[in-house]
Amino acid sequence: ETIHYQQFLETFFIGFILVYFYDYFVNRVVHKMDGHVAYFNIRAEKEAYLNDTNETYLQNRTRYRWLFEKII
């Protein structure tokens, strides 16, 4: 959750919500993924899940990088 908090701060909260729902919509409608797969392909979720167990990730994290990752 601390990764999501950093993402919130980077996008001024409302930006996070917009990016999150945009990614989910594109995954569901354009790429025709089911809901579960679409959720795990949201950029914010990918960063959070990939680094969930890395205790030093936040100290080495590159800000805004997750925003420029591909949706799929």
N, CA, C and O atoms as a GROMACS GRO file, in nm:
protein
  288
    1GLU      N    1   0.081  -0.119   0.000
    1GLU     CA    2   0.000   0.000   0.000
    1GLU      C    3   0.085   0.126   0.000
    1GLU      O    4   0.041   0.230  -0.048
    2THR      N    5   0.206   0.119   0.052
    2THR     CA    6   0.291   0.238   0.050
    2THR      C    7   0.332   0.274  -0.093
    2THR      O    8   0.357   0.391  -0.123
    3ILE      N    9   0.339   0.176  -0.180
    3ILE     CA   10   0.368   0.205  -0.320
    3ILE      C   11   0.250   0.281  -0.380
    3ILE      O   12   0.271   0.379  -0.451
    4HIS      N   13   0.129   0.238  -0.352
    4HIS     CA   14   0.012   0.311  -0.401
    4HIS      C   15   0.008   0.453  -0.344
    4HIS      O   16  -0.031   0.546  -0.414
    5TYR      N   17   0.046   0.469  -0.220
    5TYR     CA   18   0.049   0.602  -0.160
    5TYR      C   19   0.145   0.694  -0.237
    5TYR      O   20   0.113   0.809  -0.263
    6GLN      N   21   0.262   0.642  -0.272
    6GLN     CA   22   0.356   0.721  -0.351
    6GLN      C   23   0.297   0.755  -0.488
    6GLN      O   24   0.315   0.866  -0.538
    7GLN      N   25   0.228   0.661  -0.548
    7GLN     CA   26   0.162   0.686  -0.676
    7GLN      C   27   0.055   0.794  -0.661
    7GLN      O   28   0.042   0.880  -0.748
    8PHE      N   29  -0.020   0.790  -0.552
    8PHE     CA   30  -0.118   0.895  -0.524
    8PHE      C   31  -0.052   1.031  -0.520
    8PHE      O   32  -0.100   1.127  -0.581
    9LEU      N   33   0.059   1.040  -0.446
    9LEU     CA   34   0.128   1.168  -0.432
    9LEU      C   35   0.180   1.219  -0.567
    9LEU      O   36   0.174   1.339  -0.594
   10GLU      N   37   0.230   1.130  -0.649
   10GLU     CA   38   0.285   1.169  -0.780
   10GLU      C   39   0.178   1.222  -0.875
   10GLU      O   40   0.207   1.304  -0.962
   11THR      N   41   0.057   1.175  -0.859
   11THR     CA   42  -0.050   1.212  -0.954
   11THR      C   43  -0.157   1.298  -0.888
   11THR      O   44  -0.265   1.317  -0.944
   12PHE      N   45  -0.129   1.350  -0.771
   12PHE     CA   46  -0.222   1.438  -0.700
   12PHE      C   47  -0.359   1.373  -0.678
   12PHE      O   48  -0.462   1.437  -0.695
   13PHE      N   49  -0.358   1.248  -0.642
   13PHE     CA   50  -0.475   1.168  -0.607
   13PHE      C   51  -0.574   1.151  -0.722
   13PHE      O   52  -0.603   1.037  -0.760
   14ILE      N   53  -0.626   1.258  -0.776
   14ILE     CA   54  -0.727   1.247  -0.882
   14ILE      C   55  -0.666   1.187  -1.009
   14ILE      O   56  -0.732   1.112  -1.080
   15GLY      N   57  -0.542   1.219  -1.035
   15GLY     CA   58  -0.473   1.161  -1.151
   15GLY      C   59  -0.459   1.010  -1.137
   15GLY      O   60  -0.471   0.937  -1.235
   16PHE      N   61  -0.435   0.964  -1.015
   16PHE     CA   62  -0.424   0.821  -0.991
   16PHE      C   63  -0.555   0.752  -1.028
   16PHE      O   64  -0.555   0.649  -1.096
   17ILE      N   65  -0.665   0.808  -0.983
   17ILE     CA   66  -0.796   0.750  -1.010
   17ILE      C   67  -0.822   0.747  -1.160
   17ILE      O   68  -0.872   0.647  -1.213
   18LEU      N   69  -0.790   0.855  -1.230
   18LEU     CA   70  -0.811   0.862  -1.374
   18LEU      C   71  -0.727   0.759  -1.449
   18LEU      O   72  -0.778   0.690  -1.537
   19VAL      N   73  -0.600   0.748  -1.414
   19VAL     CA   74  -0.511   0.651  -1.479
   19VAL      C   75  -0.558   0.509  -1.448
   19VAL      O   76  -0.559   0.423  -1.536
   20TYR      N   77  -0.594   0.486  -1.325
   20TYR     CA   78  -0.637   0.353  -1.281
   20TYR      C   79  -0.759   0.305  -1.361
   20TYR      O   80  -0.759   0.195  -1.415
   21PHE      N   81  -0.861   0.390  -1.368
   21PHE     CA   82  -0.982   0.351  -1.441
   21PHE      C   83  -0.960   0.348  -1.591
   21PHE      O   84  -1.020   0.266  -1.661
   22TYR      N   85  -0.874   0.435  -1.642
   22TYR     CA   86  -0.841   0.431  -1.784
   22TYR      C   87  -0.777   0.297  -1.819
   22TYR      O   88  -0.816   0.232  -1.916
   23ASP      N   89  -0.678   0.256  -1.741
   23ASP     CA   90  -0.611   0.128  -1.765
   23ASP      C   91  -0.710   0.012  -1.759
   23ASP      O   92  -0.707  -0.078  -1.844
   24TYR      N   93  -0.796   0.013  -1.658
   24TYR     CA   94  -0.893  -0.096  -1.645
   24TYR      C   95  -0.987  -0.098  -1.765
   24TYR      O   96  -1.014  -0.205  -1.820
   25PHE      N   97  -1.036   0.018  -1.806
   25PHE     CA   98  -1.126   0.027  -1.920
   25PHE      C   99  -1.060  -0.024  -2.048
   25PHE      O  100  -1.120  -0.102  -2.122
   26VAL      N  101  -0.938   0.021  -2.075
   26VAL     CA  102  -0.867  -0.022  -2.195
   26VAL      C  103  -0.844  -0.173  -2.192
   26VAL      O  104  -0.862  -0.240  -2.293
   27ASN      N  105  -0.804  -0.225  -2.079
   27ASN     CA  106  -0.782  -0.369  -2.067
   27ASN      C  107  -0.910  -0.448  -2.091
   27ASN      O  108  -0.908  -0.551  -2.160
   28ARG      N  109  -1.021  -0.402  -2.034
   28ARG     CA  110  -1.149  -0.475  -2.048
   28ARG      C  111  -1.209  -0.462  -2.186
   28ARG      O  112  -1.250  -0.562  -2.245
   29VAL      N  113  -1.214  -0.340  -2.240
   29VAL     CA  114  -1.287  -0.315  -2.364
   29VAL      C  115  -1.199  -0.334  -2.488
   29VAL      O  116  -1.236  -0.408  -2.580
   30VAL      N  117  -1.086  -0.268  -2.491
   30VAL     CA  118  -1.001  -0.273  -2.610
   30VAL      C  119  -0.931  -0.408  -2.623
   30VAL      O  120  -0.930  -0.468  -2.730
   31HIS      N  121  -0.874  -0.456  -2.513
   31HIS     CA  122  -0.798  -0.582  -2.517
   31HIS      C  123  -0.882  -0.703  -2.479
   31HIS      O  124  -0.833  -0.816  -2.482
   32LYS      N  125  -1.009  -0.680  -2.444
   32LYS     CA  126  -1.106  -0.786  -2.416
   32LYS      C  127  -1.059  -0.886  -2.309
   32LYS      O  128  -1.074  -1.007  -2.325
   33MET      N  129  -1.002  -0.833  -2.202
   33MET     CA  130  -0.957  -0.917  -2.091
   33MET      C  131  -1.074  -0.935  -1.993
   33MET      O  132  -1.162  -0.849  -1.983
   34ASP      N  133  -1.073  -1.047  -1.920
   34ASP     CA  134  -1.173  -1.059  -1.815
   34ASP      C  135  -1.133  -0.967  -1.700
   34ASP      O  136  -1.022  -0.916  -1.697
   35GLY      N  137  -1.224  -0.946  -1.606
   35GLY     CA  138  -1.202  -0.849  -1.500
   35GLY      C  139  -1.079  -0.874  -1.416
   35GLY      O  140  -1.007  -0.780  -1.381
   36HIS      N  141  -1.054  -0.999  -1.382
   36HIS     CA  142  -0.939  -1.035  -1.299
   36HIS      C  143  -0.807  -1.004  -1.370
   36HIS      O  144  -0.717  -0.944  -1.311
   37VAL      N  145  -0.797  -1.043  -1.495
   37VAL     CA  146  -0.675  -1.018  -1.574
   37VAL      C  147  -0.658  -0.869  -1.598
   37VAL      O  148  -0.547  -0.817  -1.592
   38ALA      N  149  -0.768  -0.800  -1.626
   38ALA     CA  150  -0.762  -0.655  -1.649
   38ALA      C  151  -0.710  -0.583  -1.526
   38ALA      O  152  -0.630  -0.490  -1.537
   39TYR      N  153  -0.753  -0.625  -1.408
   39TYR     CA  154  -0.707  -0.565  -1.283
   39TYR      C  155  -0.555  -0.580  -1.266
   39TYR      O  156  -0.487  -0.484  -1.232
   40PHE      N  157  -0.504  -0.700  -1.290
   40PHE     CA  158  -0.362  -0.723  -1.271
   40PHE      C  159  -0.275  -0.660  -1.380
   40PHE      O  160  -0.153  -0.658  -1.368
   41ASN      N  161  -0.337  -0.608  -1.486
   41ASN     CA  162  -0.262  -0.538  -1.590
   41ASN      C  163  -0.273  -0.387  -1.579
   41ASN      O  164  -0.233  -0.316  -1.672
   42ILE      N  165  -0.326  -0.337  -1.470
   42ILE     CA  166  -0.326  -0.193  -1.443
   42ILE      C  167  -0.184  -0.155  -1.402
   42ILE      O  168  -0.123  -0.222  -1.319
   43ARG      N  169  -0.131  -0.048  -1.460
   43ARG     CA  170   0.008  -0.008  -1.434
   43ARG      C  171   0.039   0.008  -1.286
   43ARG      O  172   0.145  -0.037  -1.241
   44ALA      N  173  -0.050   0.069  -1.211
   44ALA     CA  174  -0.027   0.090  -1.068
   44ALA      C  175  -0.019  -0.044  -0.994
   44ALA      O  176   0.063  -0.061  -0.905
   45GLU      N  177  -0.105  -0.137  -1.032
   45GLU     CA  178  -0.105  -0.268  -0.968
   45GLU      C  179   0.019  -0.348  -1.005
   45GLU      O  180   0.074  -0.419  -0.921
   46LYS      N  181   0.063  -0.337  -1.128
   46LYS     CA  182   0.184  -0.409  -1.169
   46LYS      C  183   0.302  -0.367  -1.083
   46LYS      O  184   0.375  -0.451  -1.031
   47GLU      N  185   0.321  -0.235  -1.068
   47GLU     CA  186   0.434  -0.189  -0.987
   47GLU      C  187   0.419  -0.238  -0.843
   47GLU      O  188   0.516  -0.284  -0.783
   48ALA      N  189   0.300  -0.229  -0.788
   48ALA     CA  190   0.279  -0.268  -0.649
   48ALA      C  191   0.302  -0.417  -0.628
   48ALA      O  192   0.371  -0.457  -0.534
   49TYR      N  193   0.246  -0.500  -0.714
   49TYR     CA  194   0.261  -0.645  -0.697
   49TYR      C  195   0.403  -0.693  -0.725
   49TYR      O  196   0.453  -0.782  -0.655
   50LEU      N  197   0.468  -0.636  -0.825
   50LEU     CA  198   0.604  -0.680  -0.857
   50LEU      C  199   0.704  -0.646  -0.746
   50LEU      O  200   0.807  -0.713  -0.733
   51ASN      N  201   0.674  -0.544  -0.668
   51ASN     CA  202   0.770  -0.498  -0.567
   51ASN      C  203   0.719  -0.510  -0.424
   51ASN      O  204   0.775  -0.450  -0.333
   52ASP      N  205   0.614  -0.586  -0.405
   52ASP     CA  206   0.549  -0.598  -0.276
   52ASP      C  207   0.640  -0.652  -0.167
   52ASP      O  208   0.631  -0.610  -0.052
   53THR      N  209   0.728  -0.744  -0.201
   53THR     CA  210   0.814  -0.805  -0.100
   53THR      C  211   0.952  -0.742  -0.093
   53THR      O  212   1.034  -0.781  -0.009
   54ASN      N  213   0.980  -0.646  -0.178
   54ASN     CA  214   1.110  -0.579  -0.180
   54ASN      C  215   1.108  -0.466  -0.077
   54ASN      O  216   1.050  -0.360  -0.102
   55GLU      N  217   1.171  -0.487   0.036
   55GLU     CA  218   1.168  -0.390   0.146
   55GLU      C  219   1.244  -0.262   0.117
   55GLU      O  220   1.220  -0.161   0.183
   56THR      N  221   1.334  -0.263   0.021
   56THR     CA  222   1.413  -0.143  -0.010
   56THR      C  223   1.364  -0.074  -0.137
   56THR      O  224   1.426   0.021  -0.185
   57TYR      N  225   1.253  -0.121  -0.191
   57TYR     CA  226   1.206  -0.067  -0.318
   57TYR      C  227   1.178   0.084  -0.313
   57TYR      O  228   1.215   0.156  -0.405
   58LEU      N  229   1.115   0.130  -0.208
   58LEU     CA  230   1.079   0.272  -0.202
   58LEU      C  231   1.201   0.363  -0.197
   58LEU      O  232   1.195   0.476  -0.244
   59GLN      N  233   1.310   0.316  -0.140
   59GLN     CA  234   1.432   0.399  -0.137
   59GLN      C  235   1.498   0.409  -0.275
   59GLN      O  236   1.565   0.507  -0.304
   60ASN      N  237   1.478   0.307  -0.358
   60ASN     CA  238   1.542   0.303  -0.490
   60ASN      C  239   1.446   0.330  -0.605
   60ASN      O  240   1.485   0.326  -0.721
   61ARG      N  241   1.323   0.357  -0.574
   61ARG     CA  242   1.217   0.371  -0.673
   61ARG      C  243   1.236   0.496  -0.759
   61ARG      O  244   1.270   0.603  -0.708
   62THR      N  245   1.214   0.481  -0.890
   62THR     CA  246   1.218   0.594  -0.981
   62THR      C  247   1.076   0.650  -0.990
   62THR      O  248   0.984   0.581  -1.034
   63ARG      N  249   1.061   0.773  -0.948
   63ARG     CA  250   0.927   0.835  -0.948
   63ARG      C  251   0.872   0.847  -1.089
   63ARG      O  252   0.947   0.870  -1.184
   64TYR      N  253   0.743   0.831  -1.102
   64TYR     CA  254   0.666   0.846  -1.227
   64TYR      C  255   0.693   0.736  -1.330
   64TYR      O  256   0.625   0.732  -1.433
   65ARG      N  257   0.787   0.651  -1.306
   65ARG     CA  258   0.820   0.547  -1.405
   65ARG      C  259   0.699   0.461  -1.441
   65ARG      O  260   0.680   0.428  -1.558
   66TRP      N  261   0.620   0.425  -1.343
   66TRP     CA  262   0.504   0.339  -1.364
   66TRP      C  263   0.405   0.400  -1.462
   66TRP      O  264   0.333   0.328  -1.531
   67LEU      N  265   0.400   0.533  -1.470
   67LEU     CA  266   0.307   0.598  -1.562
   67LEU      C  267   0.343   0.576  -1.708
   67LEU      O  268   0.256   0.586  -1.795
   68PHE      N  269   0.468   0.548  -1.735
   68PHE     CA  270   0.514   0.534  -1.873
   68PHE      C  271   0.531   0.389  -1.917
   68PHE      O  272   0.581   0.362  -2.026
   69GLU      N  273   0.488   0.298  -1.832
   69GLU     CA  274   0.489   0.156  -1.869
   69GLU      C  275   0.372   0.127  -1.963
   69GLU      O  276   0.270   0.195  -1.959
   70LYS      N  277   0.389   0.026  -2.046
   70LYS     CA  278   0.278  -0.016  -2.132
   70LYS      C  279   0.169  -0.077  -2.048
   70LYS      O  280   0.195  -0.138  -1.944
   71ILE      N  281   0.047  -0.062  -2.092
   71ILE     CA  282  -0.067  -0.118  -2.018
   71ILE      C  283  -0.061  -0.269  -2.021
   71ILE      O  284  -0.088  -0.333  -1.919
   72ILE      N  285  -0.026  -0.327  -2.132
   72ILE     CA  286  -0.020  -0.474  -2.141
   72ILE      C  287   0.122  -0.520  -2.124
   72ILE      O  288   0.149  -0.640  -2.128
   0.00000   0.00000   0.00000
